Amino acid sequence: MNMKRISMAVCLFVAACGGEDNEPAAEPLAYEDMSFAERVVFMNDVVMPEMKEIFVAFDPKFETMACTTCHGNGAIDGTYAMPSPQIAPLPPSEEAFLEYIKDPEHMRWAQFMGEQVWPRMADLLQVEKYDPTTAPNGFSCSNCHTHTAE
């Protein structure tokens, strides 16, 4: 078993180093350009470890973070669809959201998400962050959270 692992490691090392051509490394593939299988690997190898670290620093209960933490039933049925109805829904309007964050716990979460989760996820996915003027269709809370009815 150890010899098999060593052989695999050597093969991966040689493949990663390339040959003598010294061509520059390819630009990482944007999430939207990845196949489903590539997305699964990316989520497991890149997104999950980073997000878990961020969430655990915010609240140790996320030590057990898994795919279902964000994707809910989508992780169970294999669709991984987002937004997920299993994540806390957010108010549907700016006015309702301003009322919502008057609760200190909601404000704590909103600050955490806005300062750490939202910008990092947009960067990892290589997508523009939402901006009402320059990127109205950019990555926002609505990519992960559903909204409550008014």
NORJOUR-V658898 format. One record per backbone hydrogen bond with DSSP energy under -0.5 kcal/mol. NH is the residue of the N-H (numbers start at 1). CO is the residue of the C=O. Records with the same first field share a line. If there is no record, write none. Layout:
NH->CO  CO
This chain:
5->1
6->2
7->3
8->4
9->5
10->6
11->7
12->8
13->9
14->10
15->11
16->12
17->13
18->14
22->19
31->125
33->30
34->30  31
39->35
40->36
41->37
42->38
43->39
44->40
45->41
46->42
47->42
48->43
50->46
51->47
52->48
53->49
54->50
55->51
56->52
57->53
58->54
59->55
62->59
63->60
64->61
65->62
69->66
70->66  67
71->67
72->68
74->71
75->72
76->72
77->73
78->74
79->74
80->74
84->144
85->83
87->84
90->146
97->93
98->94
99->95
100->96
101->97
102->99
103->100
107->103
108->104
109->105
110->106
111->107
112->108
113->109
114->110
115->111
116->112
117->112
118->113
120->116
121->117
122->118
123->119
124->120
125->121
126->122  123
127->122
130->139
131->135
135->131
138->135
139->128
143->140
144->141
145->141
146->84
148->90
